[in-house]
Amino acid sequence: MKRYAISALALAISMIALALGSSVCDNAPCEPVINATVGEEFNITIPSNPSTGFEWWTEFDPQFLTLVGARSTQDNVSLEMVGVPENEIFTYRAVIPGETEVYLLLLQPWENGTIAERLIYPVNIAE
């Protein structure tokens, strides 16, 4: 249920920005723009540490993007090590031309959806 509330919040922010004819990045700091073409896949890689209980959740407009997959990787660590930072890799596919955003939200789902960090990636999709 909380995931839907977070999704609704992210969607509401996008819709307000669209209705006002401005970019979400006009009112919030954004990550570098991702340029893709229709049918192209691209990755967003971010550091994480699941041992803290925090998870990255992704929100995006399914009209423009599909989530191909999400996975985590660790760099050269022993299996005995606990609490080692990882990289979360989200793979998306561009569906139609246009401008959209990918929201990545770092949160502990059981903590009322309180967002510890929010990243916004603008995406430009060309034909």
Backbone as a printed PyTorch tensor [residue, N CA C, xyz], in Angstrom:
tensor([[[  0.8260,  -1.1960,   0.0000],
         [  0.0000,   0.0000,   0.0000],
         [  0.8680,   1.2560,   0.0000]],

        [[  1.9420,   1.2360,   0.8030],
         [  2.8240,   2.3980,   0.8670],
         [  3.5330,   2.6130,  -0.4590]],

        [[  3.8340,   1.5160,  -1.1450],
         [  4.4930,   1.6390,  -2.4530],
         [  3.5870,   2.3920,  -3.4140]],

        [[  2.2870,   2.1370,  -3.3510],
         [  1.3450,   2.8460,  -4.2180],
         [  1.2860,   4.3230,  -3.8610]],

        [[  1.3800,   4.6370,  -2.5790],
         [  1.3620,   6.0330,  -2.1580],
         [  2.5930,   6.7610,  -2.6940]],

        [[  3.7440,   6.1150,  -2.6500],
         [  4.9720,   6.7140,  -3.1660],
         [  4.8740,   6.8630,  -4.6760]],

        [[  4.3350,   5.8460,  -5.3330],
         [  4.1410,   5.9120,  -6.7860],
         [  3.2140,   7.0660,  -7.1510]],

        [[  2.1480,   7.2110,  -6.3930],
         [  1.1860,   8.2770,  -6.6640],
         [  1.8390,   9.6430,  -6.4760]],

        [[  2.6900,   9.7780,  -5.4620],
         [  3.3870,  11.0380,  -5.2180],
         [  4.3160,  11.3760,  -6.3870]],

        [[  5.1000,  10.4070,  -6.8250],
         [  6.0230,  10.6410,  -7.9390],
         [  5.2500,  10.9920,  -9.2120]],

        [[  4.1590,  10.2840,  -9.4530],
         [  3.3460,  10.5520, -10.6350],
         [  2.7090,  11.9410, -10.5560]],

        [[  2.2490,  12.3090,  -9.3670],
         [  1.6420,  13.6300,  -9.1850],
         [  2.6460,  14.7400,  -9.4670]],

        [[  3.8760,  14.5600,  -9.0210],
         [  4.9240,  15.5590,  -9.2810],
         [  5.1420,  15.6940, -10.7830]],

        [[  5.2090,  14.5710, -11.4720],
         [  5.4040,  14.5910, -12.9250],
         [  4.2500,  15.2750, -13.6280]],

        [[  3.0270,  14.9540, -13.2180],
         [  1.8480,  15.5090, -13.8740],
         [  1.7500,  17.0210, -13.6500]],

        [[  2.0830,  17.4820, -12.4610],
         [  2.0560,  18.9150, -12.1800],
         [  3.0630,  19.6360, -13.0680]],

        [[  4.2670,  19.0840, -13.1570],
         [  5.2980,  19.7010, -13.9940],
         [  4.8640,  19.7310, -15.4510]],

        [[  4.2610,  18.6450, -15.9070],
         [  3.7930,  18.5790, -17.2910],
         [  2.6920,  19.6100, -17.5350]],

        [[  1.7720,  19.7160, -16.5850],
         [  0.6670,  20.6620, -16.7340],
         [  1.1690,  22.1020, -16.7460]],

        [[  2.2140,  22.3680, -16.0160],
         [  2.7590,  23.7200, -15.9640],
         [  3.6720,  24.0080, -17.1460]],

        [[  3.9600,  22.9860, -17.9390],
         [  4.8130,  23.1750, -19.1070],
         [  6.2700,  23.3560, -18.7610]],

        [[  6.6750,  22.8900, -17.6100],
         [  8.0700,  23.0140, -17.2180],
         [  8.6240,  21.6450, -16.8600]],

        [[  9.9060,  21.5920, -16.7390],
         [ 10.5720,  20.3540, -16.3670],
         [ 10.5810,  20.2140, -14.8520]],

        [[ 10.5380,  18.9840, -14.3890],
         [ 10.6730,  18.7230, -12.9540],
         [ 11.9950,  19.2950, -12.4660]],

        [[ 12.9870,  19.2860, -13.3430],
         [ 14.3180,  19.7630, -12.9730],
         [ 14.3800,  21.2790, -12.7710]],

        [[ 13.3230,  21.9960, -13.1740],
         [ 13.2770,  23.4300, -12.9130],
         [ 13.1030,  23.7090, -11.4250]],

        [[ 12.5310,  22.7420, -10.6960],
         [ 12.2240,  22.9450,  -9.2790],
         [ 12.9550,  22.0000,  -8.3410]],

        [[ 13.7600,  21.1030,  -8.8750],
         [ 14.4810,  20.1410,  -8.0480],
         [ 15.7910,  19.7870,  -8.7400]],

        [[ 16.8180,  19.4810,  -7.9630],
         [ 18.0810,  19.0940,  -8.5990],
         [ 17.9250,  17.7580,  -9.3180]],

        [[ 18.5110,  17.6640, -10.5040],
         [ 18.4160,  16.4460, -11.3000],
         [ 19.8030,  15.9030, -11.6210]],

        [[ 19.8220,  14.6450, -11.9330],
         [ 21.0350,  13.9810, -12.3850],
         [ 21.2360,  14.3290, -13.8650]],

        [[ 22.3810,  13.9320, -14.4420],
         [ 22.6100,  14.2340, -15.8660],
         [ 21.5320,  13.6100, -16.7630]],

        [[ 21.2400,  14.2960, -17.8560],
         [ 20.2350,  13.8400, -18.8160],
         [ 20.7070,  12.5550, -19.4920]],

        [[ 19.7770,  11.6320, -19.6690],
         [ 20.0420,  10.3960, -20.4110],
         [ 19.3860,  10.5430, -21.7740]],

        [[ 20.1580,  10.3350, -22.8320],
         [ 19.6380,  10.3830, -24.1910],
         [ 19.5470,   8.9590, -24.7210]],

        [[ 18.3920,   8.6040, -25.2550],
         [ 18.1710,   7.2570, -25.7830],
         [ 17.3420,   7.3600, -27.0550]],

        [[ 17.3050,   6.2820, -27.8050],
         [ 16.4390,   6.2010, -28.9790],
         [ 15.3950,   5.1190, -28.7220]],

        [[ 14.2950,   5.1780, -29.4400],
         [ 13.2190,   4.2030, -29.2720],
         [ 13.7910,   2.7910, -29.4610]],

        [[ 13.4700,   1.9060, -28.5200],
         [ 13.9450,   0.5220, -28.5610],
         [ 15.2710,   0.3050, -27.8640]],

        [[ 15.9770,   1.3660, -27.5540],
         [ 17.2910,   1.2580, -26.9060],
         [ 17.1330,   0.9870, -25.4080]],

        [[ 18.0370,   0.1720, -24.8730],
         [ 18.0980,  -0.0650, -23.4340],
         [ 19.2170,   0.7740, -22.8370]],

        [[ 19.0000,   1.2310, -21.6100],
         [ 20.0460,   1.9700, -20.8960],
         [ 19.9840,   1.6090, -19.4140]],

        [[ 21.1180,   1.7850, -18.7320],
         [ 21.2360,   1.4530, -17.3150],
         [ 21.3900,   2.7110, -16.4780]],

        [[ 20.8560,   2.6560, -15.2780],
         [ 21.1680,   3.6310, -14.2400],
         [ 21.7520,   2.8270, -13.0910]],

        [[ 22.9740,   3.1650, -12.7000],
         [ 23.6770,   2.4490, -11.6370],
         [ 23.8590,   3.3860, -10.4510]],

        [[ 23.4380,   2.9260,  -9.2700],
         [ 23.5550,   3.7450,  -8.0650],
         [ 24.0750,   2.8890,  -6.9130]],

        [[ 24.8510,   3.4920,  -6.0040],
         [ 25.3540,   2.7430,  -4.8510],
         [ 24.2340,   2.4530,  -3.8500]],

        [[ 24.3390,   1.2990,  -3.1970],
         [ 23.3560,   0.9520,  -2.1660],
         [ 24.0200,   0.0990,  -1.0960]],

        [[ 23.3270,  -0.0450,   0.0120],
         [ 23.7990,  -0.9170,   1.0860],
         [ 22.5690,  -1.5310,   1.7470]],

        [[ 22.0870,  -2.6640,   1.2160],
         [ 20.8490,  -3.2470,   1.7180],
         [ 20.9000,  -3.6600,   3.1830]],

        [[ 22.0890,  -3.8110,   3.7460],
         [ 22.1700,  -4.2070,   5.1520],
         [ 21.6280,  -3.1230,   6.0770]],

        [[ 21.4570,  -1.8990,   5.5690],
         [ 20.9020,  -0.8110,   6.3790],
         [ 19.3770,  -0.8500,   6.4200]],

        [[ 18.7870,  -1.7040,   5.5650],
         [ 17.3340,  -1.7760,   5.4930],
         [ 16.7500,  -0.8410,   4.4470]],

        [[ 17.5820,  -0.0180,   3.8360],
         [ 17.1080,   0.8840,   2.7910],
         [ 17.1050,   0.1690,   1.4450]],

        [[ 16.1040,   0.4910,   0.6190],
         [ 15.9780,  -0.0660,  -0.7210],
         [ 15.7720,   1.0690,  -1.7060]],

        [[ 16.2630,   0.8670,  -2.9330],
         [ 15.9630,   1.7960,  -4.0190],
         [ 14.7100,   1.3230,  -4.7300]],

        [[ 13.7540,   2.2150,  -4.9230],
         [ 12.5460,   1.9420,  -5.6950],
         [ 12.5560,   2.8650,  -6.8940]],

        [[ 12.0660,   2.3780,  -8.0000],
         [ 12.0510,   3.1830,  -9.2070],
         [ 10.6160,   3.5070,  -9.6180]],

        [[ 10.4350,   4.7250, -10.0910],
         [  9.1460,   5.1810, -10.6140],
         [  9.4030,   5.8580, -11.9450]],

        [[  8.5320,   5.6050, -12.9100],
         [  8.6910,   6.1720, -14.2440],
         [  7.3610,   6.0780, -14.9620]],

        [[  7.2430,   6.7830, -16.0750],
         [  6.0180,   6.7650, -16.8710],
         [  6.0830,   5.5840, -17.8360]],

        [[  5.2270,   4.5820, -17.6580],
         [  5.2790,   3.3940, -18.5190],
         [  4.8860,   3.6670, -19.9670]],

        [[  4.3610,   4.8360, -20.2390],
         [  4.0850,   5.2150, -21.6180],
         [  5.4050,   5.3910, -22.3800]],

        [[  6.4450,   5.8670, -21.6950],
         [  7.7280,   6.1620, -22.3270],
         [  8.7870,   5.0800, -22.1000]],

        [[  8.7290,   4.4050, -20.9580],
         [  9.7900,   3.4630, -20.5860],
         [  9.2160,   2.1590, -20.0540]],

        [[  9.9820,   1.0920, -20.2080],
         [  9.6820,  -0.1630, -19.5120],
         [ 10.9080,  -0.5370, -18.6960]],

        [[ 10.6740,  -1.1650, -17.5680],
         [ 11.7670,  -1.6610, -16.7390],
         [ 12.1110,  -3.0600, -17.2280]],

        [[ 13.3100,  -3.2190, -17.7620],
         [ 13.7600,  -4.5050, -18.2740],
         [ 14.2160,  -5.3890, -17.1230]],

        [[ 14.8810,  -4.7920, -16.1350],
         [ 15.3460,  -5.5720, -14.9980],
         [ 16.0670,  -4.7140, -13.9770]],

        [[ 16.2780,  -5.3090, -12.8120],
         [ 17.0260,  -4.6670, -11.7340],
         [ 17.8860,  -5.7380, -11.0860]],

        [[ 19.1370,  -5.3920, -10.8140],
         [ 20.0440,  -6.3540, -10.1830],
         [ 21.0640,  -5.5950,  -9.3520]],

        [[ 21.7590,  -6.3150,  -8.4960],
         [ 22.8020,  -5.6930,  -7.6840],
         [ 24.1150,  -6.4290,  -7.9060]],

        [[ 25.1990,  -5.6820,  -7.7610],
         [ 26.5350,  -6.2500,  -7.9170],
         [ 27.4160,  -5.7580,  -6.7850]],

        [[ 28.4110,  -6.5760,  -6.4520],
         [ 29.4210,  -6.1880,  -5.4650],
         [ 30.7850,  -6.2780,  -6.1390]],

        [[ 31.6600,  -5.3680,  -5.7770],
         [ 32.9950,  -5.3440,  -6.3600],
         [ 33.9850,  -6.1160,  -5.4920]],

        [[ 34.5390,  -7.1780,  -6.0240],
         [ 35.6640,  -7.9110,  -5.4190],
         [ 35.5920,  -8.0120,  -3.8990]],

        [[ 34.5430,  -8.6350,  -3.3810],
         [ 34.4220,  -8.7980,  -1.9320],
         [ 34.2940, -10.2730,  -1.5940]],

        [[ 34.6840, -10.6030,  -0.3890],
         [ 34.5740, -11.9610,   0.1020],
         [ 33.1280, -12.2340,   0.5140]],

        [[ 32.6830, -13.4610,   0.3230],
         [ 31.3220, -13.8280,   0.7140],
         [ 31.1080, -13.7360,   2.2210]],

        [[ 32.1920, -13.7550,   2.9930],
         [ 32.0590, -13.6800,   4.4560],
         [ 31.8050, -12.2590,   4.9500]],

        [[ 31.9990, -11.2770,   4.0980],
         [ 31.8360,  -9.8810,   4.5160],
         [ 30.3610,  -9.4980,   4.5430]],

        [[ 29.9510,  -8.9030,   5.6690],
         [ 28.5660,  -8.4820,   5.8420],
         [ 28.5070,  -6.9610,   5.7890]],

        [[ 27.4370,  -6.4230,   5.2190],
         [ 27.2580,  -4.9730,   5.1940],
         [ 28.0870,  -4.2690,   4.1460]],

        [[ 28.5110,  -4.9990,   3.1350],
         [ 29.3470,  -4.4220,   2.0830],
         [ 28.4650,  -3.6550,   1.0970]],

        [[ 28.8830,  -2.4480,   0.7380],
         [ 28.1070,  -1.6930,  -0.2450],
         [ 28.0190,  -2.4260,  -1.5830]],

        [[ 26.9340,  -2.1590,  -2.2870],
         [ 26.6830,  -2.7700,  -3.5850],
         [ 26.3630,  -1.6580,  -4.5810]],

        [[ 26.1810,  -2.0520,  -5.8190],
         [ 25.6450,  -1.1600,  -6.8530],
         [ 24.3340,  -1.7500,  -7.3270]],

        [[ 23.2920,  -0.9300,  -7.3550],
         [ 22.0120,  -1.3360,  -7.9270],
         [ 22.0080,  -0.8820,  -9.3820]],

        [[ 21.6410,  -1.7870, -10.2660],
         [ 21.6100,  -1.4710, -11.6920],
         [ 20.1770,  -1.6650, -12.1870]],

        [[ 19.5680,  -0.5800, -12.6240],
         [ 18.2230,  -0.6120, -13.1940],
         [ 18.3650,  -0.4670, -14.7010]],

        [[ 17.7490,  -1.3840, -15.4580],
         [ 17.8050,  -1.3440, -16.9170],
         [ 16.4180,  -1.0160, -17.4580]],

        [[ 16.3570,   0.0050, -18.3180],
         [ 15.1070,   0.4730, -18.9000],
         [ 15.1900,   0.3710, -20.4270]],

        [[ 14.0220,   0.2990, -21.0590],
         [ 13.9390,   0.3440, -22.5230],
         [ 13.0460,   1.5220, -22.9140]],

        [[ 13.5380,   2.3350, -23.8600],
         [ 12.7670,   3.4680, -24.3700],
         [ 11.6710,   2.9470, -25.2970]],

        [[ 10.4270,   3.4260, -25.1070],
         [  9.2710,   2.9120, -25.8480],
         [  8.8300,   3.8520, -26.9660]],

        [[  8.6310,   5.1340, -26.6310],
         [  8.1810,   6.1150, -27.6310],
         [  9.0220,   7.3820, -27.4820]],

        [[  9.0960,   8.1880, -28.5370],
         [  9.8670,   9.4320, -28.4380],
         [  9.2020,  10.4190, -27.4800]],

        [[ 10.0320,  11.2280, -26.8400],
         [  9.5300,  12.2600, -25.9400],
         [ 10.4920,  12.5190, -24.8030]],

        [[ 10.0250,  13.2790, -23.8320],
         [ 10.8050,  13.6110, -22.6420],
         [ 10.0810,  13.0800, -21.4200]],

        [[ 10.8230,  12.4610, -20.5310],
         [ 10.2470,  11.9050, -19.3140],
         [ 11.3130,  11.9110, -18.2160]],

        [[ 10.9930,  11.3700, -17.0780],
         [ 11.9370,  11.2700, -15.9710],
         [ 11.8760,   9.8830, -15.3560]],

        [[ 12.9950,   9.4800, -14.7720],
         [ 13.0510,   8.2950, -13.9210],
         [ 13.3230,   8.7980, -12.5130]],

        [[ 12.4920,   8.3740, -11.5730],
         [ 12.6790,   8.7100, -10.1660],
         [ 13.2280,   7.4880,  -9.4620]],

        [[ 14.2770,   7.6850,  -8.6720],
         [ 14.7960,   6.6190,  -7.8210],
         [ 14.6730,   7.1090,  -6.3850]],

        [[ 13.9810,   6.3260,  -5.5850],
         [ 13.6870,   6.6990,  -4.2040],
         [ 14.3440,   5.7110,  -3.2530]],

        [[ 15.1470,   6.2180,  -2.3300],
         [ 15.7950,   5.3770,  -1.3160],
         [ 14.9610,   5.4630,  -0.0460]],

        [[ 14.4440,   4.3080,   0.3850],
         [ 13.5690,   4.3150,   1.5630],
         [ 13.5850,   2.9740,   2.2820]],

        [[ 13.0750,   2.9970,   3.4940],
         [ 12.8010,   1.7840,   4.2540],
         [ 11.2910,   1.5990,   4.1790]],

        [[ 10.8280,   0.6020,   3.4340],
         [  9.3890,   0.4740,   3.1550],
         [  8.5020,   0.4250,   4.3950]],

        [[  8.9920,  -0.1060,   5.4770],
         [  8.1670,  -0.2460,   6.6780],
         [  8.1190,   1.0420,   7.4890]],

        [[  8.8590,   2.0740,   7.0940],
         [  8.9070,   3.3340,   7.8340],
         [  8.0080,   4.3950,   7.1950]],

        [[  6.7590,   4.0540,   6.9310],
         [  5.7750,   4.9930,   6.3890],
         [  6.2000,   5.6390,   5.0760]],

        [[  7.0860,   4.9750,   4.3520],
         [  7.4870,   5.4950,   3.0520],
         [  8.3250,   6.7590,   3.1100]],

        [[  8.9700,   7.0310,   4.2500],
         [  9.8240,   8.2020,   4.3590],
         [ 10.9940,   8.0610,   3.3880]],

        [[ 11.1750,   9.0510,   2.5450],
         [ 12.2090,   9.0030,   1.5160],
         [ 13.5030,   9.6020,   2.0640]],

        [[ 14.5680,   8.7710,   2.0900],
         [ 15.8690,   9.2280,   2.5780],
         [ 16.6290,   9.9800,   1.4930]],

        [[ 16.4310,   9.5640,   0.2490],
         [ 17.1030,  10.2130,  -0.8780],
         [ 16.2390,  10.0510,  -2.1200]],

        [[ 16.2560,  11.0800,  -2.9650],
         [ 15.5030,  11.0340,  -4.2190],
         [ 16.4220,  11.4790,  -5.3390]],

        [[ 16.4930,  10.6860,  -6.3880],
         [ 17.2670,  11.0350,  -7.5680],
         [ 16.3100,  11.1360,  -8.7450]],

        [[ 16.4920,  12.1560,  -9.5580],
         [ 15.6570,  12.3500, -10.7400],
         [ 16.5700,  12.3560, -11.9640]],

        [[ 16.2880,  11.4380, -12.8850],
         [ 17.0440,  11.3530, -14.1310],
         [ 16.1400,  11.7710, -15.2920]],

        [[ 16.3970,  12.9280, -15.9020],
         [ 15.6430,  13.2920, -17.0920],
         [ 16.0570,  12.3700, -18.2460]],

        [[ 15.0860,  11.9580, -19.0700],
         [ 15.3680,  11.0760, -20.1950],
         [ 14.7660,  11.6890, -21.4650]],

        [[ 15.6100,  11.8740, -22.4640],
         [ 15.1570,  12.3490, -23.7900],
         [ 15.1990,  11.1540, -24.7260]],

        [[ 14.0590,  10.8620, -25.3370],
         [ 13.9630,   9.7050, -26.2330],
         [ 13.7180,  10.2010, -27.6600]],

        [[ 14.6280,   9.8410, -28.5510],
         [ 14.5130,  10.2220, -29.9630],
         [ 14.0570,   8.9940, -30.7670]],

        [[ 13.5340,   9.2530, -31.9740],
         [ 13.0850,   8.1520, -32.8370],
         [ 14.2550,   7.3810, -33.4030]]])
